[in-house]
Amino acid sequence: MAIRECSDDLNVISSLPDTPAPPEFTATELKARFDRAALLLKSYINEKLIPDIENELLTTATGDGVYRYIPSKVLIAAYTSPGEYTFDTSEHGSFNGVYDIVLIGGGGGGSMPAANTLPGSTGGGSGAVTEVIGQTLDGEYSVTVGAAGRSGGLSGTSGESTYISSGDYSFTKYAFGGRGSSQTDKIGFGGGIGGSDSEYGDGTVTFGHGGDNRYGRGCRGAAIADSVMPANGYGAGGWACFNPTAGAVLIYGYVRQHIPEGGGDDENEQ
């Protein structure tokens, strides 16, 4: 895409008569005439020139053909332990201030049957996943990572929610924690409520498992403890007395990746 030219007529002063006077040219009209060229240039720069240059840098080669400029997505902040944090864009810059955010709620705990044996145990639900793509951020944001629930007993406990918000709460996104399961509230010996119905642990008549999401795999049940596969990843559901996993917040930024056309080392700019 070529950079658009400024086609506005900027000869607003030379077109005035040698002695402009009322009633055709009042003081207000003359002031407006003197400002008009500058305002036209301001509009051209902000609305055409800058967007066109940014588009050229991201999508085409430079004039000498040495580099191509390609947007590259990178993980710039990962909060993977339960707790409260502050994300500051001045410390984690991204090209054009644009970020992708992944929020994952804590996984829910499973439960044991009254007989306290592994067969017949239930799985907790997976934490929900919320993905925010192309979000402009500027300043400081509060981040809370939801803790995992607890497995064991006749009822597991639910995972906690994960969220990010600005100081004035004008921007707030969250992902709910997975629900704990129990012997009286179970889904096919699988997980409880996760981000959607598809994230229930499906289970079987004998062995269930914790709920899955795109970033975590729930605990897989078995007849003996040594054969149980623990939950892994983020927001995965537990099973029986095996605990789920906590949620997470993953924040991605963009850099301009300068790729030499003829080989050589890459260079990155935020």
C-alpha positions, 0 to 999 in steps of 0.5 A: 500500500502506497503512502497517501499524499497531502492533496489539500490546498494550503495556499490560504494566505497568498490568496488573500487580497493585499489589504483585507478588510471588513466586511468580507474579512473580519478579524475572526475570519483572518485568524481562521485563515492563518490557522487553516493550513496548519489544521489541514496538515495536522489532519493529514498527518494524524489521519493518513500519514501516520497510519500509512507509515505504520502499515508500511512498516508492518507489511512491506519491505523498505525502499532499499529492500534490505529488511521486511517488517513483520509483527511478532507476538511474544509472551511478555508477562506470565502470572501462574501462582495464585495471588495479586499482581500489578501489570504495568505497560511502562515495564512491558511495552508492546508495539502500538500498545496492543496486547492479547490477554489469556485469563484462566480460572482455578480448577475445581476439586474432586470428591471421594465416595462414602466408601473412601475408595478410588472407584466411583470418585468424581472429578472437579470442573475446569477453570473457564478460559477468557481470551481478549485479543487486540486490547489496547492497554496503557498504565497499571492494571490489577491482576488476580490469579485464582487459586485451585480448589481442594479435592477429597472428602464427599465434596471438592471445593471450587476454584477461584476466579481470575481477573484483570482490571484497570484502576477505575474498573473501566476495563475488567475481564475475568474467568470463573473458577471450575466448580467442585464436584460431590457425590450428590452433584456429579456429571457422569463421574466427571468434572463440574462446571467449567467454562462451558458444557464442553469442559465437563470431565466426561468420565465413565461408569467406573473412573472419571476425571477432572475437567479439561480446558485449552490450557490444562488437562484434568486429573485422570482417574484409575483403580490404584493411586499409582496409575492416576495421572495428576492434573497439569497445566492451568485451571485443570480439574482434580479427581478423587483426592488428587488436587486441581491446578491454579489459574493463570494470566498470560499477557502477550505483546507485539514487536516489529521483527526486522527480517533481513531479506538476504539473511543475517541476524534479526532485530526486534523493536517494540 
